Amino acid sequence: MLSTKNLGMKLKIEPKWSKLFVVSIGVMLLLTGFSKIVAAFGKTNVLSEVDPIFGISFRQLFLFSGALEVLIAEICLLSKRLEICLKLVLWLSLAFLVYRLGLWWMDWKQPCQCLGSLTDSLRISPNLADLIAKCLLAYMLLGDCVALWFQRKKQTIRIQDNVSRLCKS
């Protein structure tokens, strides 16, 4: 059985990994957010169509979600408060997951335009872009859960160490 002292040693690598994860999410959200904002000012017909979940045009949805992604990206890239960043990423990834589940529940067959104009720039098919968006969502959600688990474990170890010190006094 591992002691809290040994666990503490193993968890020292966690802050670097978690911070690197948050920075990678920040860069990803910055790219996808700006891509959606740029796409919202495009002239394609799909932007005038109504989103089946929110009932607003895809243009409005791209502007709102793009701005939200850029805002969370800035927080991830500039904030020193790792736990706040992780909780924001969890909230956003769960919102994306619920949106995707809603589309699935409605039997929506069209690929998600989640990456905005980035797919046109890179000449990626809509189906491949949809797969990439699903993989990015899985990365966000699973990576964030692991990072939050490490945060929770680290807090538990600190509490146990403090209790041990108090009992020895």
Summary of the structure (lengths in Angstrom):
residues: 169
radius of gyration: 19.9
end to end distance: 25.6
largest distance: 71.7
contacts: 487
relative contact order: 0.15
helix: 79%
strand: 1%
